[in-house]
Amino acid sequence: MNKTSTYRKSDILRELNSIIAVAARDIIIFFKSPGMMIMSIVMPLIMMGMIGGNMMGIPGGESLGEFMLVGMLVSMLLMVTIMGMASLVDDHETDFTQEMLVSPMSRYSLVIGKIIGSTFVAIISMIGTLIIGLVMNIVLSIDQLLLILLLSPLICFVGGAVSMILMGLIKSKKTANFAMMIITMPQMFLSGAIIPINDSNLLLLVLSRIMPMTYCVDLVRGVTGIQPPMFSPLTNFAAIILLTFVCLVIGTVLFARSEKNR
């Protein structure tokens, strides 16, 4: 009985060490690659400059500015996490994932470690969006920022889980980068992150309801008081958890199967 307990503790510690090692590797790569940091500033500047700049000149523009800033923060969290997960394609091409999976390490530890590393990078990248907001005189309160920071790991995890399905199906870096844009850009516009979707027609309404970013944006805006939410916080939270679980399981199975069949 004691030996069994010892083995279980040893297995748990090994998996935890594996998760930490994978996450730390992605964090180190981020700080050695300034391209991601540049993107975290350029993307909000383009989106908020083109759309938000026009909003600030009309009545109620300040509240619209907060509306857009929160939407951009959520969008950047999801986008940076998804793009960070695309590094699995590079690891696939260099056989790095094969070496990790051969070692005594579960595929779930590999995936969770990648998501945690990408989550850290995404949270750091929020600084760029906040800087653009300050330049445009859009300021959130400390309480609002703390609430967003508290919810950011949940947002990043659903983004990482969704990207895992693509990583299990795509093994070309060029195709992966294109696919990442395909799943992030439509969500940015159809989830209500940039443009209100309360009056969407039937087709756009259906599309928005199957997008994880819709529930993330609605949850953050609701708890921060930026806008009355479409759904209750509990509904949004449950939808995010469900989507994360389903996508993570399906994506991890597809990813592990693709590596096994090499």
C-alpha positions as CSV (number, residue, x, y, z in Angstrom):
1,M,0.0,0.0,0.0
2,N,2.8,2.4,0.9
3,K,4.7,1.5,-2.2
4,T,1.7,2.2,-4.4
5,S,1.2,5.5,-2.7
6,T,4.9,6.3,-3.2
7,Y,4.7,5.4,-6.9
8,R,1.6,7.7,-7.3
9,K,3.3,10.6,-5.6
10,S,6.4,10.0,-7.8
11,D,4.2,10.0,-11.0
12,I,2.4,13.2,-10.0
13,L,5.7,14.9,-9.3
14,R,7.1,13.8,-12.6
15,E,4.1,15.1,-14.5
16,L,4.3,18.4,-12.6
17,N,8.0,18.7,-13.4
18,S,7.2,18.0,-17.1
19,I,4.5,20.7,-17.2
20,I,6.8,23.2,-15.6
21,A,9.7,22.4,-18.0
22,V,7.5,22.7,-21.1
23,A,5.9,26.0,-19.8
24,A,9.3,27.4,-18.9
25,R,10.7,26.6,-22.3
26,D,8.0,28.6,-24.1
27,I,8.5,31.5,-21.7
28,I,12.2,31.6,-22.4
29,I,11.5,31.4,-26.2
30,F,9.1,34.4,-25.9
31,F,11.7,36.6,-24.2
32,K,14.2,35.7,-26.9
33,S,11.8,36.5,-29.7
34,P,10.7,40.2,-29.7
35,G,8.3,39.6,-32.7
36,M,5.5,38.5,-30.4
37,M,5.9,41.6,-28.2
38,I,5.9,43.9,-31.3
39,M,2.7,42.2,-32.5
40,S,1.0,42.8,-29.2
41,I,1.4,46.5,-29.7
42,V,0.9,46.7,-33.5
43,M,-2.4,44.7,-33.6
44,P,-4.3,46.8,-31.0
45,L,-2.9,50.0,-32.6
46,I,-4.3,49.0,-36.0
47,M,-7.7,47.8,-34.7
48,M,-8.3,50.5,-32.1
49,G,-6.8,53.2,-34.4
50,M,-9.0,52.4,-37.3
51,I,-12.3,51.7,-35.4
52,G,-11.8,53.2,-32.0
53,G,-10.4,56.5,-33.2
54,N,-13.6,57.2,-35.0
55,M,-15.7,56.2,-32.0
56,M,-14.0,58.7,-29.7
57,G,-15.3,61.6,-31.7
58,I,-19.0,60.8,-31.2
59,P,-21.3,61.2,-28.2
60,G,-20.7,58.3,-25.8
61,G,-17.3,57.7,-27.3
62,E,-15.5,57.3,-24.0
63,S,-17.7,54.3,-23.0
64,L,-17.3,52.9,-26.5
65,G,-13.6,53.2,-26.0
66,E,-13.8,51.1,-22.9
67,F,-16.0,48.7,-24.8
68,M,-13.3,48.3,-27.4
69,L,-10.4,48.2,-25.0
70,V,-11.8,45.3,-23.1
71,G,-12.7,43.5,-26.3
72,M,-9.1,43.9,-27.6
73,L,-7.7,42.6,-24.3
74,V,-9.7,39.5,-24.5
75,S,-8.9,39.1,-28.2
76,M,-5.2,39.5,-27.6
77,L,-5.3,36.9,-24.8
78,L,-6.9,34.4,-27.1
79,M,-4.9,35.3,-30.2
80,V,-1.5,35.2,-28.5
81,T,-2.3,31.9,-26.8
82,I,-3.4,30.3,-30.1
83,M,-0.3,31.6,-31.9
84,G,1.9,30.4,-29.1
85,M,0.4,26.9,-29.5
86,A,1.4,27.0,-33.1
87,S,5.0,26.4,-31.9
88,L,3.9,22.7,-31.7
89,V,4.3,22.6,-35.4
90,D,7.9,23.7,-35.2
91,D,8.5,21.1,-32.5
92,H,6.9,18.5,-34.8
93,E,9.2,19.4,-37.6
94,T,12.3,19.2,-35.4
95,D,11.0,15.9,-33.8
96,F,11.1,17.6,-30.4
97,T,7.6,16.4,-29.5
98,Q,8.5,12.9,-30.5
99,E,11.4,13.0,-28.0
100,M,9.2,14.3,-25.2
101,L,6.5,11.8,-25.8
102,V,9.0,8.9,-25.8
103,S,10.1,10.1,-22.4
104,P,8.0,9.1,-19.3
105,M,5.7,12.1,-19.9
106,S,2.0,12.0,-20.7
107,R,0.6,13.8,-23.7
108,Y,-1.7,15.8,-21.4
109,S,1.3,17.1,-19.5
110,L,2.8,18.3,-22.8
111,V,-0.3,20.0,-23.9
112,I,-1.1,21.6,-20.5
113,G,2.5,22.8,-20.2
114,K,2.3,24.4,-23.7
115,I,-1.0,26.1,-22.7
116,I,0.4,27.4,-19.4
117,G,3.5,28.8,-21.2
118,S,1.3,30.4,-23.9
119,T,-1.0,31.8,-21.2
120,F,2.0,33.6,-19.5
121,V,3.1,35.1,-22.8
122,A,-0.5,36.2,-23.5
123,I,-0.9,37.9,-20.1
124,I,2.4,39.8,-20.6
125,S,1.3,40.8,-24.1
126,M,-1.7,42.6,-22.5
127,I,0.7,45.4,-21.6
128,G,0.9,46.4,-25.2
129,T,-2.9,46.8,-25.5
130,L,-3.1,48.8,-22.2
131,I,-0.4,51.1,-23.5
132,I,-2.4,51.8,-26.7
133,G,-5.4,52.4,-24.5
134,L,-3.5,55.0,-22.4
135,V,-2.4,56.7,-25.6
136,M,-6.0,56.9,-26.7
137,N,-7.0,58.2,-23.2
138,I,-8.9,55.0,-22.4
139,V,-8.3,54.0,-18.8
140,L,-9.7,51.1,-16.8
141,S,-9.9,51.2,-13.0
142,I,-7.6,49.0,-10.9
143,D,-10.6,46.8,-9.9
144,Q,-11.4,46.2,-13.5
145,L,-7.8,45.4,-14.4
146,L,-7.6,42.9,-11.5
147,L,-10.8,41.2,-12.6
148,I,-9.5,40.9,-16.2
149,L,-6.2,39.5,-14.8
150,L,-8.1,37.0,-12.7
151,L,-10.1,35.7,-15.6
152,S,-7.2,35.8,-18.1
153,P,-6.0,32.2,-17.4
154,L,-9.5,30.9,-18.1
155,I,-9.6,32.8,-21.4
156,C,-6.2,31.6,-22.4
157,F,-7.0,28.0,-21.6
158,V,-10.0,27.9,-23.9
159,G,-7.9,29.5,-26.7
160,G,-5.2,26.9,-26.2
161,A,-7.8,24.1,-26.1
162,V,-9.4,25.2,-29.4
163,S,-6.0,25.5,-31.1
164,M,-5.1,21.9,-30.1
165,I,-7.7,20.6,-32.5
166,L,-5.9,22.4,-35.4
167,M,-2.5,21.2,-34.1
168,G,-3.8,17.6,-34.3
169,L,-4.8,18.1,-37.9
170,I,-2.2,20.4,-39.4
171,K,1.6,19.7,-39.5
172,S,2.7,22.4,-41.9
173,K,3.9,25.7,-40.3
174,K,2.7,27.8,-43.2
175,T,-0.8,26.2,-43.1
176,A,-0.9,26.4,-39.3
177,N,-0.2,30.2,-39.3
178,F,-3.0,30.7,-41.9
179,A,-5.4,28.5,-39.9
180,M,-4.7,30.4,-36.7
181,M,-5.7,33.7,-38.4
182,I,-8.8,32.0,-39.8
183,I,-10.0,31.0,-36.3
184,T,-9.0,34.3,-34.6
185,M,-10.0,37.1,-36.9
186,P,-13.7,36.0,-37.5
187,Q,-14.1,35.6,-33.7
188,M,-12.8,39.1,-33.1
189,F,-15.5,40.6,-35.3
190,L,-18.4,38.1,-34.7
191,S,-18.0,37.7,-30.9
192,G,-18.7,41.3,-30.0
193,A,-15.1,42.1,-29.1
194,I,-14.9,45.1,-31.5
195,I,-18.5,45.6,-32.8
196,P,-21.7,45.1,-30.7
197,I,-23.6,42.0,-31.8
198,N,-26.9,42.5,-29.9
199,D,-28.7,43.2,-33.2
200,S,-27.1,40.4,-35.3
201,N,-29.2,38.6,-37.8
202,L,-29.9,34.9,-37.6
203,L,-26.7,33.6,-39.4
204,L,-24.4,35.9,-37.5
205,L,-26.2,35.2,-34.3
206,V,-25.7,31.4,-34.7
207,L,-22.0,31.8,-35.6
208,S,-21.4,34.1,-32.5
209,R,-23.0,31.5,-30.2
210,I,-20.5,28.7,-31.2
211,M,-17.4,30.9,-30.8
212,P,-15.6,30.7,-27.4
213,M,-14.6,34.3,-27.6
214,T,-18.2,35.4,-27.4
215,Y,-18.6,34.0,-23.9
216,C,-15.2,35.3,-22.8
217,V,-15.9,38.8,-24.0
218,D,-19.4,38.8,-22.5
219,L,-18.1,37.4,-19.1
220,V,-15.3,40.0,-18.8
221,R,-17.6,43.0,-19.8
222,G,-20.3,41.8,-17.4
223,V,-18.1,41.4,-14.3
224,T,-16.2,44.7,-15.0
225,G,-19.5,46.6,-15.5
226,I,-18.5,47.8,-19.0
227,Q,-21.7,46.6,-20.6
228,P,-24.8,44.6,-19.4
229,P,-24.0,41.0,-20.3
230,M,-26.0,38.9,-22.7
231,F,-25.8,35.9,-20.5
232,S,-25.3,35.5,-16.7
233,P,-21.7,35.1,-15.5
234,L,-22.6,31.5,-14.5
235,T,-23.8,30.7,-18.0
236,N,-20.7,32.2,-19.6
237,F,-18.4,30.4,-17.2
238,A,-20.1,27.1,-17.8
239,A,-19.9,27.5,-21.6
240,I,-16.2,28.3,-21.4
241,I,-15.4,25.3,-19.2
242,L,-17.5,23.0,-21.4
243,L,-15.8,24.2,-24.6
244,T,-12.3,24.0,-23.0
245,F,-12.9,20.4,-21.8
246,V,-14.3,19.2,-25.1
247,C,-11.7,20.9,-27.3
248,L,-8.8,19.9,-25.0
249,V,-9.8,16.2,-25.0
250,I,-10.4,16.0,-28.8
251,G,-7.4,18.1,-29.6
252,T,-5.0,16.1,-27.4
253,V,-6.2,12.8,-28.8
254,L,-5.8,14.1,-32.4
255,F,-2.4,15.5,-31.6
256,A,-1.1,12.4,-29.9
257,R,-2.4,10.2,-32.7
258,S,-0.7,12.3,-35.3
259,E,2.6,12.0,-33.5
260,K,2.1,8.2,-33.0
261,N,1.5,7.6,-36.7
262,R,4.7,9.3,-37.8
